[in-house]
């Protein structure tokens, strides 16, 4: 049996992070973490992979932090810069 990879499709990263934060809400509160999410782009990707990526990033940030240090994590789209020619 061959499993075909899911083809890339438009994925709203803001929605993905919102869902992941909802799933991790208890862990965020119990660790006194603060996650700030700014505008994120829609990218061409595999939705499940993007969800796994953000879930791992946020869960690891909550798990591996110095004791006694306030935690604040921010994810946002980098500002585009334009240069005049």
Secondary structure, DSSP 4 states (H G I P E B T S, - for coil): --PPPPPPEEEEHHHHHHHHHHHTHHHHHHTTEEEEE----EEEE-HHHHHHHHHHHHHHHHHS--TT--EEEEE-PPPP-----
